[in-house]
Amino acid sequence: MALGGNPIFNGKNFRGATQAPPVPQAPYGAPYGQASYGQQPYGQQPYGQQPYGQQPYAQQGWGTQPQSMTDEQLRQMYSQPSAGPADTGRMTFDDVIMKTAACLAAVIAGAAVTLVVAPGLASMLMIVGALGGFVLALVNTFKKQPSPALILAYAALEGLFLGGLTRILDGMFPGVGLQAVVGTLSVFAVTLLLFKSGKVRATPKAMRFFMIAIIGYAVFSLVNMVMMWTGVLQQPFGMRSIEIFGIPLGVFIGLLAIGLAAFSLIMDFTSIEEGVRNGAPQRFSWTAAFGLTVTLVWLYVEIIRLLAILRGDD
């Protein structure tokens, strides 16, 4: 997600490129080459050191080839390729891909647990995963330095939640789990292709609309959850089950949420691209992987819920 847009990336020093220290300037009015007070003038050395251009006794002069290196060794040394981002400890796209794959593997492992255990235990693990994942999401979001252990733990807990949710909805509407997986991968692939083609970008205007829409969606979801927990609404999906012109409100809300999640992926890709271009430290590839995992989990939940609402309306 773009810097300044998603709180996951706020406060993270993605601009990790360092600059050379400034050149010391002579005091105003001093002759060129004269240093500031307490420093030796240019061209003069402190007592006991050799002046510029003169070599101490028994030392080699400028341009003299070291006796320990042959001409062939020198040629090999200067013919070596320059150090790349990975060699200098900077974030690369490969780093982000590998760490995102590790997070998704943790999600799949957590989901596999709740899919194979007894139904009662699966429901308990689903609640543990939902609450624990929410807590670790907040911790990782506001933590200044990324923690690989906490990020992988978050992914595993979200896997427990997704596995339990999939087991419940797939039991009610067989096939929605596989359809949700295919839908999530399809949205991710299409969004990535649109981003790479340059046709979709996280512009400031689009980000303002996104923030307004996401706040409105969060308020709706919170009110809907409270009304379901207090028993005000008895429908399986709360206000989402209310029909407007014969179409459940959840269909419109679900399509909006999927669109917001897709744009959130665009913001993720933008932040990753900026981080690589600005030479962010390699450790922040974990932050990028965490942001992608959060968005993919959100996207999957919205898709499987939309499919369940559509199937329940049949």
Summary of the structure (lengths in Angstrom):
residues: 314
radius of gyration: 28.8
end to end distance: 36.7
largest distance: 96.6
contacts: 892
relative contact order: 0.15
helix: 61%
strand: 2%
